[in-house]
């Protein structure tokens, strides 16, 4: 392996000059920089990253903890994180909590033992335990799609969300414009900020339209296919089933599509369904799913940008960003024609 001395000799400069070019610790003329870079390329020289991290106390790695990496939405968020991390010169170490709060804490311990510079956290919902652990270790953290809660207002925890409440309003208003009044809602876990806010938007739209909220038409799921299937079956078994559904994520909406088909209903002729996320599968379901699109990759990219700036200045005040959502109309909704469902 080529050494820094070999690079210096080939470029005709001192070892300290090569070090300054690599680390950016002193101004070096452009001509000298180009000679050093050319020598490094010719010799296939790779700086000793371990030695550099020991000197700088930085590893140029970011820890990422997802609640469930099998969820296509979180896969898209991760793509945004990885791309932005690469652009900023950081490697990414991934942990998958598999929706288990205990596993979430175990992975946080692993990530910090790897001396990651900071953590992008999409929590399972066990905010308190995870954040207490990170705060105890003075670890910079950005939360995505989740809120740390008022108890952590005094800490410098940056967050990136989408306009979840607005998305719930958009989906429900769309169904109302189509003439639906008995609109069911399949929510996610109530502890999760994203789910709670989407249900708030659903309620808000119904109240503002003068329809009122029928609490029996709200059934909780867990953001997985199976729970959407079960919740839809439960709603369709009612004496007066809904004519439309707002489902708080696309995976559950796909489960609801399956349940409706098994019940002998046609979508959208007999029941309309709107999802939330706009995962790639939404464009290839049958029928293609109308949904509220959120910018998953941008969420990941913004999280990295906030974390990198936090690493440069730990005294920055907490930043809280909200990214916009929009409705994507496809084939799973139709104007209500007064038909009886069952």
Buried (B, 14 or more C-beta within 10 A) or exposed (E): EBEBEBBBBBBEBEEEBBBBBBEEEEEBEEEBBEBBBEBBEEBEBEBEEEEBBEEEEBBBBBBBBBBBBEBBBBBBBBBBBBBBBEEBEBBBBBBBBBBBBEBBBEBBEBBBEEEBBBBBBBBBBBBBBBBBBBBEEEBBBBBBBBBBEEEBEEEBBBBBBBBBBBBBBBBBBBBBEBBBBBBBBBBBBEEBBBBBBBBBBBBBBBEEBEBEBBEEBBBBBBBBBEBBBBBBBBBBEBEEBBBBBBBBBBBBBBBBBBBBEEBEBEBBEBBBBBBBBBBEBBEEBEBBBBBBBBBBBBBBBBBBBBBBBBBEEEEEEBBBBEBEBEBBEBEBBBEBEEEEBE
